[in-house]
């Protein structure tokens, strides 16, 4: 398809598509002559991914470029490729390691990972943004007087592991490696808000069942 058709099918203006091409978010089209290029379904799929990351995920263009660079790097194994793409997404600030609640959170999360047998998560704890986010969240709970620790977190972690199994089972159904990694990235951007919304709906439902509407 030509640029105009790519624009029409994607709903993205030609000017924006040209900007994405200049920024390296889309691969170049097949050059037909000096002024005209041709695009295919892969360009359309990538364009939709880029738009979701920028519009829904509110991710800066420079970060989108970095994430997509990892998605396209077929020299990496699947775990490293996926991890690099996800770790390039915006993350929480570094926790203050001198804070007593942060230290307590580290202890409780270490006990949690030991209890669950999550050896890989233990090995990655010093570099994992997900681990860092968990530390920040648990420390905030404890700072407010809620004694969240390994015992309270374990049932939630087990539910999340079942969710991760579903995520990867779905991911593996896609035929190509770039599609699988793209799906995982989209999951981090789009599926997390969906899961959060389902969690809140479930809380509303259970609250009404227990306490009624009065």
C-alpha positions in Angstrom: 0.0 0.0 0.0 1.1 3.6 -0.5 1.4 6.1 2.3 -2.1 7.5 1.8 -3.6 4.1 2.1 -1.5 3.3 5.2 -2.8 6.6 6.7 -6.4 5.8 5.8 -6.3 2.2 7.2 -4.5 3.2 10.4 -6.3 6.5 11.1 -2.9 8.1 11.5 -2.1 11.2 9.5 0.5 11.1 6.8 2.5 13.8 8.6 2.6 11.7 11.8 3.6 8.6 9.9 6.5 10.5 8.2 7.5 11.7 11.7 7.5 8.1 13.0 9.6 7.0 10.0 12.1 9.8 10.6 12.3 8.8 14.3 12.9 5.1 13.5 9.6 3.9 15.0 8.6 2.4 11.7 10.9 0.6 9.3 11.3 2.2 5.9 8.9 1.2 3.1 10.1 -0.5 -0.1 11.3 2.3 -2.3 9.5 2.4 -5.7 11.1 5.5 -7.0 12.9 8.6 -5.6 9.7 10.0 -4.0 7.4 7.0 -3.5 7.6 4.0 -1.1 5.3 1.0 -0.6 4.2 -0.4 2.8 2.7 -3.7 3.9 0.7 -5.3 6.6 3.7 -5.4 8.9 4.0 -1.6 8.7 0.3 -1.3 9.6 0.7 -3.7 12.6 3.7 -1.8 13.8 2.0 1.6 13.4 -0.9 0.4 15.5 1.5 -0.8 18.2 3.3 2.6 18.2 0.0 4.5 18.5 -1.1 2.3 21.4 2.2 2.9 23.2 2.1 6.7 22.7 -1.6 7.4 23.0 -2.7 4.8 25.6 0.5 4.2 27.4 1.6 7.8 27.3 5.1 6.6 26.6 7.6 9.2 25.2 8.8 8.7 21.6 12.4 8.2 22.7 11.3 5.4 25.1 9.1 3.8 22.3 12.2 3.7 20.1 14.2 2.0 22.8 11.5 -0.6 23.5 11.0 -1.4 19.8 14.8 -1.7 19.4 14.7 -4.6 21.9 11.6 -6.1 20.3 13.4 -6.2 16.9 16.7 -7.5 18.3 16.7 -11.1 17.2 20.2 -11.7 18.5 18.7 -11.9 22.0 17.0 -14.9 23.6 13.3 -14.7 24.4 13.7 -14.0 28.1 16.4 -11.3 27.6 14.6 -9.8 24.7 11.3 -9.6 26.5 12.9 -8.4 29.7 14.9 -5.7 28.0 11.7 -4.4 26.2 9.7 -4.3 29.4 12.5 -2.8 31.5 12.8 0.1 29.0 9.2 1.2 29.9 8.8 4.0 32.4 9.5 2.8 36.0 9.1 4.1 39.5 11.9 6.1 41.1 14.6 4.3 43.0 13.7 3.6 46.7 15.6 5.2 49.4 17.7 2.3 50.7 18.4 4.2 54.0 14.7 4.3 54.8 13.7 1.8 57.5 10.5 0.9 55.8 12.3 0.2 52.5 14.7 -2.1 54.4 11.7 -3.8 56.0 10.1 -4.2 52.6 13.3 -5.8 51.2 13.2 -8.3 54.1 9.5 -9.2 53.6 9.8 -9.5 49.8 12.9 -11.7 50.2 10.9 -13.9 52.6 8.1 -14.0 50.1 10.3 -15.0 47.1 11.8 -17.7 49.3 8.4 -19.0 50.3 7.2 -19.1 46.7 10.4 -20.6 45.3 10.8 -17.8 42.8 14.6 -18.3 42.4 14.8 -16.3 39.2 13.1 -13.3 40.8 15.6 -13.5 43.7 18.5 -13.5 41.3 17.2 -10.5 39.4 16.2 -8.5 42.5 19.1 -6.1 42.3 18.3 -5.0 38.7 14.5 -5.7 38.2 12.2 -2.7 37.9 9.3 -4.9 39.0 11.1 -5.8 42.2 11.9 -2.2 42.8 8.2 -1.2 42.3 7.1 -3.9 44.7 9.6 -2.6 47.3 8.2 1.0 46.9 4.6 -0.2 47.3 5.2 -2.4 50.3 7.3 0.3 52.0 4.4 2.7 51.5 1.9 0.3 53.1 4.2 -0.2 56.1 4.9 3.5 56.5 1.1 4.0 56.8 0.9 1.4 59.6 -0.3 -1.6 57.5 1.9 -4.6 58.3 2.1 -6.0 54.7 4.6 -8.7 54.5 5.3 -12.1 53.0 2.2 -13.7 54.6 -0.2 -11.1 53.3 1.4 -10.9 49.8 1.7 -14.7 49.1 -1.9 -15.3 48.0 -1.8 -12.3 45.7 1.6 -13.4 44.3 0.1 -16.9 43.6 -2.8 -15.3 41.7 -0.3 -13.2 39.7 1.7 -16.2 38.8 -1.4 -17.9 37.4 -2.0 -14.7 35.4 1.6 -14.8 34.1 1.1 -18.4 32.9 -2.0 -17.2 31.0 -0.1 -14.3 29.6 2.7 -16.4 28.2 0.4 -19.2 27.0 -1.4 -16.5 25.0 1.8 -15.0 23.8 3.2 -18.3 22.6 0.1 -18.8 20.3 1.4 -16.0 18.0 3.4 -17.3 15.0 6.4 -15.0 15.0 8.9 -13.9 17.6 8.4 -10.2 17.1 4.6 -10.7 17.4 5.1 -12.5 20.7 7.4 -9.9 22.2 5.1 -7.1 20.9 2.1 -8.8 22.6 4.0 -9.0 25.9 4.9 -5.3 25.6 1.3 -4.4 24.8 0.3 -6.6 27.8 2.4 -4.4 30.1 0.8 -1.2 28.6 -2.8 -2.2 27.9 -3.5 -5.4 29.9 -2.4 -4.0 33.2 -5.1 -1.3 33.2 -7.6 -4.0 32.1 -6.5 -6.2 35.1 -6.7 -3.2 37.4 -10.2 -2.4 36.2 -11.3 -6.1 36.7 -9.8 -6.0 40.2 -11.9 -3.0 41.1 -15.0 -4.4 39.5 -14.5 -7.6 41.5 -14.1 -5.5 44.7 -17.3 -3.7 43.9 -19.1 -6.9 43.3 -17.8 -8.6 46.4 -18.5 -5.5 48.6 -22.1 -5.4 47.4 -22.6 -9.2 48.0 -21.2 -8.8 51.6 -22.6 -5.5 52.7 -25.4 -4.6 50.2 -25.9 -1.1 48.9 -26.9 0.6 52.1 
